[in-house]
Amino acid sequence: MRNYLLLLLSLGTMAIQAQAPVEMGFLPEFTLGYQFNDQWKLNAQLESMQRGWRRTQEGLAGDYDYVRTDLTLVANYRIRPLVSAGAGYLLRFSDGELIHRTLQQIALVQRLPHGRIGHRWRTDQTYQTAATTRYRLRYRFSWETALRGQRVDDHEFYLITSWELVGSKQAGDYGLENRLTGGLGYNINNEQQLEFGLDHRWDRLLENTSRHRIWWTIGYFIDLN
Amino acid sequence: MGTKFFFSLLLFLAASAGLTAQEKQEQELRIAQEAVPEAAGAWLSEVFEGVRRVKWYAEETSGRRSVEAKFKYERRHYSVEFSPTGELEDVEIEVKMRQIPDSIQQRLTSTFQTLPKFKLRRIQEQWQGDKEGIKTALQGNLPEEVVVLYEIEFSAKMDGHYRIWEGTFNTEGRLLDYRQVVLRPTTNLNY
């Protein structure tokens, strides 16, 4: 556990160049899943990003800024027991502007003797006034393992980590972003999970100076049948 | 939309979901060697000579308690189940389809073909019998009194549901019983 957290911290720290812009803040999220029948499931997600600190020439300083709130709805169709295809819509509230995004995804989960691995392929299209449509292609790998025993039972803690690569295109500009997350989850029961952790987003990788954003995350997941 | 509102919403939803939450029926807990019933530890050391890295678990399934040892021995994955007092209950060995005798393979395949959208996921050969019988079986001579069953995990459409199931098959290939494998939601991995 200690080694895992140290590894995550070192990876994040190593990636941050001395001059690179750094922002830190909070990213709470709430996800509700509702299974309509064997095939169809609806997921609703509410996420709010709030900056708390920013690195300036003087060092890291408190600088609060409400960044955005996203409301996402995704309809999922189960192709196989652990494979689903989904399509959805995201509404973003940011700086008094409403931003719209459509998304499509394929997700699959592999069960291992000591945990689960998730793969997610997603494409999305972002529409906003005064900007051309932004297209993104994303792949996320996630891994979850129980802290005691082989599987995560009720009232047990687990570790969860993920890595995501996000490529984007807007007009003639291309972008690349890395996202690394790590955290501790608590399985309240088969319907509810609570997760705490860090989310390190390292973007503008194709530009001269990349940007680092580190968010303390708290996620709450509920599944209803 | 302020932070206060967001967290209030979160707390409200947490509280309401808690009221409808259902109890999970399986619980597994890793236990130390010292907590293992003496008879269980002794039998295991006697039969699996020189076995190392044994992981012991206390399990409770639908109110039934057991102690389980999981380990790898001579390149095979074993799972040995004992009662809480250390009485041997069964031995399970993870096998590939090709390791099963041809005649049984054929019978199992015939049954699989009757299950829509069938996909094989995992096979465990299960031996049930007394300590001596199972010891003899592990030495390579399967005595008649040891009952051989196959605990097979598969995905298929059964009872109108396309899910993952765990079924017990006999050597005739007959599906004796089955239950749905309860999976934790994958929302946190997919979103």
Interface residues (C-beta under 8 A of the other chain):
Chain A: F26 P28 F30 T31 L32 G33 D38 N43 Q45 L46 S48 Q50 T69 V74 N76 R78 R80 P81 L82 S84 G86 F93 Q105 A107 V109 R111 R116 I117 G118 R120 S142 E144 R148 G149 Q150 R151 V152 D153 D154 I160 G185 N187 I188 N189 N190 E191 Q192 Q193 E195 G219 Y220 F221 I222 D223 L224
Chain B: M1 T3 F6 F7 L9 L10 L13 A14 A17 G18 T20 A21 Q22 E23 K24 E26 Q27 E28 L29 R30 Y57 K70 K119 S155 G160 H161 Y162 R163 I164 V182 L183 R184 P185 T186 T187 N188 L189 N190 Y191
